[in-house]
Amino acid sequence: MEKKLFDDLLQSLKEAQAIAKGNTKASRRFEVALPDVKAVREKLGLSQSEFARLMGVSIRTLQNWEQHRRNPTGPDAALLKLVAAAPEVALSAWHSSAKLAA
């Protein structure tokens, strides 16, 4: 690795550590708002168990999301955004996979 590149990377790590410790403010911060899980589920007309199956999570996890005790993260958050943006596509894919499993 080039020395300049290594030095830049090391400086970035030091800055990240200072931000994590609260010694420095981040230069940028991105907040991505998640859709309301319960509203998405109700818009689709699905029960909690059906929607949990669609999302690939337990009913308990879904209930925690709906009651704002937890928030979906990573792939779950991405899938939820897709379901909210294109519910007909999500339902079509879900029904197709349900037929294959039967």
C-alpha positions as a Markdown table, in Angstrom:
| # | Residue | x | y | z |
|---|---|---|---|---|
| 1 | Met | 0.0 | 0.0 | 0.0 |
| 2 | Glu | 1.3 | 3.5 | -0.8 |
| 3 | Lys | 2.4 | 5.5 | 2.2 |
| 4 | Lys | 0.1 | 8.4 | 1.3 |
| 5 | Leu | -2.9 | 6.1 | 1.1 |
| 6 | Phe | -2.0 | 4.4 | 4.3 |
| 7 | Asp | -1.5 | 7.8 | 6.1 |
| 8 | Asp | -4.9 | 9.0 | 4.8 |
| 9 | Leu | -6.6 | 5.8 | 6.0 |
| 10 | Leu | -4.9 | 6.1 | 9.4 |
| 11 | Gln | -6.0 | 9.7 | 9.7 |
| 12 | Ser | -9.6 | 8.7 | 8.8 |
| 13 | Leu | -9.5 | 6.0 | 11.6 |
| 14 | Lys | -8.3 | 8.6 | 14.1 |
| 15 | Glu | -11.1 | 10.9 | 13.1 |
| 16 | Ala | -13.7 | 8.1 | 13.4 |
| 17 | Gln | -12.4 | 7.3 | 16.9 |
| 18 | Ala | -12.7 | 10.9 | 18.0 |
| 19 | Ile | -16.2 | 11.1 | 16.6 |
| 20 | Ala | -17.2 | 7.8 | 18.4 |
| 21 | Lys | -15.8 | 9.1 | 21.7 |
| 22 | Gly | -17.7 | 12.4 | 21.3 |
| 23 | Asn | -14.5 | 14.5 | 21.1 |
| 24 | Thr | -15.3 | 15.7 | 17.5 |
| 25 | Lys | -18.5 | 16.3 | 15.6 |
| 26 | Ala | -19.1 | 14.4 | 12.4 |
| 27 | Ser | -18.7 | 16.6 | 9.2 |
| 28 | Arg | -21.8 | 14.9 | 7.7 |
| 29 | Arg | -24.6 | 12.8 | 9.1 |
| 30 | Phe | -27.2 | 10.9 | 7.1 |
| 31 | Glu | -30.5 | 9.9 | 8.6 |
| 32 | Val | -32.7 | 7.6 | 6.6 |
| 33 | Ala | -36.3 | 7.5 | 7.8 |
| 34 | Leu | -37.9 | 4.1 | 7.8 |
| 35 | Pro | -41.5 | 3.7 | 6.8 |
| 36 | Asp | -43.9 | 2.9 | 9.7 |
| 37 | Val | -44.0 | -0.9 | 9.8 |
| 38 | Lys | -47.6 | -1.2 | 11.0 |
| 39 | Ala | -48.8 | 1.2 | 8.4 |
| 40 | Val | -47.0 | -0.8 | 5.6 |
| 41 | Arg | -48.5 | -4.0 | 6.9 |
| 42 | Glu | -52.0 | -2.6 | 7.1 |
| 43 | Lys | -51.7 | -1.1 | 3.7 |
| 44 | Leu | -51.0 | -4.6 | 2.3 |
| 45 | Gly | -53.9 | -6.0 | 4.3 |
| 46 | Leu | -51.8 | -8.7 | 5.9 |
| 47 | Ser | -52.0 | -10.1 | 9.4 |
| 48 | Gln | -48.9 | -9.9 | 11.6 |
| 49 | Ser | -48.1 | -13.6 | 10.9 |
| 50 | Glu | -48.5 | -13.1 | 7.2 |
| 51 | Phe | -46.3 | -10.0 | 7.1 |
| 52 | Ala | -43.7 | -11.6 | 9.4 |
| 53 | Arg | -43.5 | -14.5 | 6.9 |
| 54 | Leu | -43.2 | -12.1 | 4.0 |
| 55 | Met | -40.4 | -10.3 | 5.8 |
| 56 | Gly | -38.7 | -13.5 | 6.9 |
| 57 | Val | -38.8 | -12.5 | 10.6 |
| 58 | Ser | -40.6 | -13.9 | 13.7 |
| 59 | Ile | -43.9 | -12.4 | 14.8 |
| 60 | Arg | -42.2 | -11.2 | 18.0 |
| 61 | Thr | -39.7 | -9.2 | 15.9 |
| 62 | Leu | -42.5 | -7.7 | 13.8 |
| 63 | Gln | -44.4 | -6.7 | 17.0 |
| 64 | Asn | -41.2 | -5.1 | 18.4 |
| 65 | Trp | -40.9 | -3.1 | 15.2 |
| 66 | Glu | -44.6 | -2.1 | 15.2 |
| 67 | Gln | -44.4 | -1.0 | 18.8 |
| 68 | His | -41.2 | 0.9 | 18.2 |
| 69 | Arg | -39.2 | -1.1 | 20.7 |
| 70 | Arg | -36.8 | -2.1 | 18.0 |
| 71 | Asn | -36.1 | -0.8 | 14.4 |
| 72 | Pro | -35.4 | -2.9 | 11.4 |
| 73 | Thr | -31.8 | -2.7 | 10.3 |
| 74 | Gly | -29.7 | -3.9 | 7.4 |
| 75 | Pro | -31.5 | -6.2 | 4.9 |
| 76 | Asp | -34.7 | -6.0 | 6.9 |
| 77 | Ala | -34.8 | -2.2 | 6.6 |
| 78 | Ala | -34.0 | -2.4 | 2.9 |
| 79 | Leu | -36.7 | -5.0 | 2.3 |
| 80 | Leu | -39.2 | -2.9 | 4.3 |
| 81 | Lys | -38.5 | 0.1 | 2.1 |
| 82 | Leu | -39.0 | -1.9 | -1.0 |
| 83 | Val | -42.3 | -3.4 | 0.3 |
| 84 | Ala | -43.5 | 0.1 | 1.1 |
| 85 | Ala | -42.5 | 1.5 | -2.3 |
| 86 | Ala | -43.8 | -1.3 | -4.4 |
| 87 | Pro | -46.3 | -3.4 | -2.4 |
| 88 | Glu | -47.7 | -5.1 | -5.5 |
| 89 | Val | -44.3 | -6.4 | -6.5 |
| 90 | Ala | -43.6 | -7.7 | -3.0 |
| 91 | Leu | -47.0 | -9.4 | -2.8 |
| 92 | Ser | -46.5 | -10.9 | -6.2 |
| 93 | Ala | -43.1 | -12.3 | -5.3 |
| 94 | Trp | -44.4 | -13.6 | -2.0 |
| 95 | His | -47.3 | -15.4 | -3.6 |
| 96 | Ser | -45.0 | -16.9 | -6.3 |
| 97 | Ser | -42.6 | -18.2 | -3.6 |
| 98 | Ala | -45.5 | -19.5 | -1.5 |
| 99 | Lys | -46.8 | -21.5 | -4.5 |
| 100 | Leu | -43.3 | -23.0 | -5.1 |
| 101 | Ala | -43.1 | -24.0 | -1.4 |
| 102 | Ala | -46.4 | -25.8 | -1.5 |
